[in-house]
Each structure stands twice: as C-alpha cells, then as structure tokens.
Amino acid sequence: MPIRLSLNPGWKSKNGSSVESMEQILVDQASSLLRSIGAKPPFQTQRLGGGRNSKVFRVLCREAIQLVVKFYFHHENDHRDRMGNEFRAYQFLRRNGITCVPRPIAFDQANQVALFEYIEGDQIKPEMVDQSLVEKAVDFLSLLKDLAREGAGSELSSASEACFSIASILSTIDQRLKALAVAAESSPTLQQFLGEVLLPFKLRIEGWCCDRCARLGWNMNQELDSDLRSLSPSDFGFHNALLRPTGGIAFVDFEYFGWDDPAKTTVDFLLHPAMNLLLPHKICFVSGMISCFSNDPRLKERVRLVYPLFGLKWCCIFLNEFVTHHQARRDFANSDNRPREETYSQQLRKAKNLVRQLDDDCQQFPYLP
C-alpha cells in the first residue's frame, strides 16, 4: 500500500491559510522514497522555508525520526540539475569529513525529490549575526579551500554561473539584460527602469571596470588560474545556515555548489539581499577571506573590481520575476501567494536601491580592511 503523507492541519502557510492540496500531491510523491529507506507511517509534514527555487518539508516519522524532503523546480528552459548537484555536494563533503552540512539519504530523479537529514537549529536572522558567526562562515570556506588545495573535488563541475574572467562576468550580465529586454516589451515600468537607470548604470560600471583593468595591467579575458579557484556553495550566507543549539552552524542549500572564484563568493556574501549585514561584519568577512586566500595576491583588488559587476547582476536577479521561465520557478516555490504586481513593484524597488548603493560604494569601497 502506498504511503500517504498527512499534512498536519494545525500547520499553516505564511499567509495563515491551510497548506494547499498541490503541496499534498507533492509530498505524496515522496512515499516510495520514504518506503525505500524503511520509514513507516503515520507521517506528518511541516513546510519549511525552501527558498525561491524549491519546496522543503520537515517529515516526522512514526519512530520519532525527522527527515527533510525537498522538491526541486525543473523546467525545459532550465537544464541545471539542482537536485543532483546538491546531493553530490553533500556526499562529497561528508565523505571528506565535513559534517556541518546535512547527510544526504535518498533521491528520486524522476520526481526531482530528495531526502536529507533534519538538522535542529534556528534560522539566523540579521540581528543575530555577530563577529563570531562571521568568523565561522570564513572557517567553513577555509575548509573548502583546504579540500581544493588537497586535490579533492576534481570530479566536481564549476558552480552555477561561475565566472573566471572579467569578460565572462560582463557576458553573463549581458545575457540577463537581453532576457529582461524581452520581458520589458510587455512591461512599460520595467522598460522605463532599464532605459533610464539600469542600462546607463551598466555602461558607467563597464567603463570604470575597463579603466581600472587598464591601470592594473589586467587582461579582462584572462581566466583565473585553476590553483586559485576554490569550492563554493555559490549561494552562501547566513540565509542558508542554521544556528544549532550547541552554538555551531550548519550550512544548507548547495544546489549551485562547485568551483568558483573566491572573489565572487566574497562579494555575493556582501551583496545578498537576505543578509543585510552591518558594515563591521562585512569588513570582518572580507578581511577573513583575504587572509584565508593569502596565496592569491590579486584577491583584494579583484574583490573591489568585481563588486559592482556582481552587484549589477544582482539587480538583474531581482528583476527575474518579469521573465517568463523565472516566473514559473517562483510560482513553484511560492508559499505566500502575493499578487504578481505587488512582487513586480517590490523587486523594482530592490533593484533601484541597489543601484544607488553600488554608486556610493564604487566611489569609496568601504569593505576592505
């Protein structure tokens, strides 16, 4: 008899409504996977955060065993294997003695669902961040660096949208801007923002970057040497971490894990909208990364150089809501059912605010120690 996961009617979604039947269908798809590991009903599930690319549930089994079941978005226009990449990342890290990530248990390729160890802990809110937590984040990236230096991970691919040259960053931005230009054909508000704000800003930043590379004698097409690359979760920060009762940190969400430039890891930590770090904590992180990767004499300057470029990319990411296949991904993961127009307005505000911040930061980069 197939196992049916029972949604606890007392658990509500963020807007206060009961969990919808579509989510019941999703968790039902995990029945054979649970059966394959010997789990027994009755089951109860609770919706967890899950980010903007997936649906994540905590599953309580009859034996009081708790697991995490994660459903991954997949679309014909997006060929990234998020589930496989995350599962392999956890396998690799656990195999190499890194236990501050979930233990991978089982997966179902056809339904794009995976089971992981449930880790007890609290979400780390911006007001909880202190220097100790920042140092622990650097320590984790240092462990990944050590694995990379030891030659581990040669079978792993590059992180999602990894860029190893300045030219490749600009190319990635151009691809995103082209998609936004198509979306703007049916959105006068987006079209106005692109024409009056984002594209002029892109031209200014590109010119600034070219001038700075010329002064430094750097070739914008030259790729970062392989021995200066490191392993990275890609979407790294306290928004994807849990504070354990013991005071340790567990890191989650490795869908985009792989080889990357430590400069990108550094600036994404500064820029991620879910982080909202205080200036002293940003300086602490940058200082820790420069010390950790002291074998890279250009890292400090590269961080300053790529910061506005990846900031511009973040502006484009904010505006993904306007792009059709990104809308489908957000709709899959959405748990608050906000009206789309409200989401559009919110994302435009985020992009406008970030452009202003980047303009200020480029004049006097305040994050270097």
Secondary structure as the mmCIF struct_conf table of DSSP 4:
data_model
#
loop_
_struct_conf.conf_type_id
_struct_conf.id
_struct_conf.beg_label_comp_id
_struct_conf.beg_label_asym_id
_struct_conf.beg_label_seq_id
_struct_conf.end_label_comp_id
_struct_conf.end_label_asym_id
_struct_conf.end_label_seq_id
HELX_LH_PP_P HELX_LH_PP_P1 LEU A 5 LEU A 5
STRN STRN1 SER A 6 LEU A 7
HELX_LH_PP_P HELX_LH_PP_P2 ASN A 8 ASN A 8
TURN_TY1_P TURN_TY1_P1 PRO A 9 GLY A 10
STRN STRN2 LYS A 12 LYS A 12
TURN_TY1_P TURN_TY1_P2 LYS A 14 ASN A 15
BEND BEND1 GLY A 16 GLY A 16
HELX_LH_PP_P HELX_LH_PP_P3 SER A 17 SER A 17
STRN STRN3 SER A 18 SER A 18
HELX_LH_PP_P HELX_LH_PP_P4 VAL A 19 GLU A 20
HELX_RH_AL_P HELX_RH_AL_P1 SER A 21 ASP A 28
TURN_TY1_P TURN_TY1_P3 GLN A 29 ALA A 30
HELX_RH_AL_P HELX_RH_AL_P2 SER A 31 SER A 36
TURN_TY1_P TURN_TY1_P4 ILE A 37 GLY A 38
BEND BEND2 PRO A 41 PRO A 41
STRN STRN4 GLN A 44 ARG A 47
TURN_TY1_P TURN_TY1_P5 GLY A 51 ASN A 53
STRN STRN5 SER A 54 LEU A 60
TURN_TY1_P TURN_TY1_P6 ARG A 62 GLU A 63
BEND BEND3 ALA A 64 ALA A 64
STRN STRN6 GLN A 66 TYR A 72
STRN STRN7 HIS A 75 HIS A 75
TURN_TY1_P TURN_TY1_P7 GLU A 76 ASN A 77
STRN STRN8 ASP A 78 ASP A 78
HELX_RH_AL_P HELX_RH_AL_P3 ARG A 82 ARG A 95
TURN_TY1_P TURN_TY1_P8 ASN A 96 GLY A 97
BEND BEND4 CYS A 100 VAL A 101
HELX_LH_PP_P HELX_LH_PP_P5 PRO A 102 ARG A 103
STRN STRN9 PRO A 104 ASP A 108
TURN_TY1_P TURN_TY1_P9 GLN A 109 GLN A 112
STRN STRN10 VAL A 113 GLU A 117
STRN STRN11 ASP A 122 GLN A 123
HELX_RH_3T_P HELX_RH_3T_P1 PRO A 126 MET A 128
HELX_RH_AL_P HELX_RH_AL_P4 GLN A 131 ARG A 149
TURN_TY1_P TURN_TY1_P10 GLU A 150 GLU A 155
STRN STRN12 SER A 158 SER A 158
HELX_LH_PP_P HELX_LH_PP_P6 ALA A 159 ALA A 159
TURN_TY1_P TURN_TY1_P11 SER A 160 GLU A 161
BEND BEND5 SER A 165 SER A 165
HELX_RH_AL_P HELX_RH_AL_P5 ILE A 166 ALA A 184
TURN_TY1_P TURN_TY1_P12 GLU A 185 SER A 186
HELX_RH_AL_P HELX_RH_AL_P6 PRO A 188 PHE A 193
HELX_RH_PI_P HELX_RH_PI_P1 LEU A 194 LEU A 198
HELX_RH_AL_P HELX_RH_AL_P7 LEU A 199 LEU A 216
TURN_TY1_P TURN_TY1_P13 GLY A 217 GLY A 217
TURN_TY1_P TURN_TY1_P14 MET A 220 ASN A 221
HELX_LH_PP_P HELX_LH_PP_P7 GLN A 222 ASP A 225
HELX_RH_3T_P HELX_RH_3T_P2 SER A 226 LEU A 228
STRN STRN13 SER A 230 SER A 232
BEND BEND6 SER A 234 ASP A 235
BEND BEND7 GLY A 237 GLY A 237
HELX_RH_3T_P HELX_RH_3T_P3 PHE A 238 ASN A 240
STRN STRN14 ALA A 241 LEU A 243
TURN_TY1_P TURN_TY1_P15 PRO A 245 THR A 246
BEND BEND8 GLY A 247 GLY A 247
STRN STRN15 ILE A 249 PHE A 251
TURN_TY1_P TURN_TY1_P16 GLU A 255 TYR A 256
STRN STRN16 GLY A 258 ASP A 260
HELX_RH_AL_P HELX_RH_AL_P8 PRO A 262 LEU A 271
TURN_TY1_P TURN_TY1_P17 PRO A 273 MET A 275
HELX_RH_AL_P HELX_RH_AL_P9 LEU A 279 CYS A 292
TURN_TY1_P TURN_TY1_P18 PHE A 293 ASN A 295
TURN_TY1_P TURN_TY1_P19 PRO A 297 ARG A 298
HELX_RH_AL_P HELX_RH_AL_P10 LEU A 299 PHE A 318
HELX_RH_3T_P HELX_RH_3T_P4 LEU A 319 PHE A 322
BEND BEND9 VAL A 323 VAL A 323
HELX_RH_AL_P HELX_RH_AL_P11 THR A 324 ALA A 333
BEND BEND10 SER A 335 ASP A 336
HELX_RH_AL_P HELX_RH_AL_P12 ARG A 340 GLN A 363
BEND BEND11 GLN A 364 GLN A 364
TURN_TY1_P TURN_TY1_P20 PRO A 366 TYR A 367
#
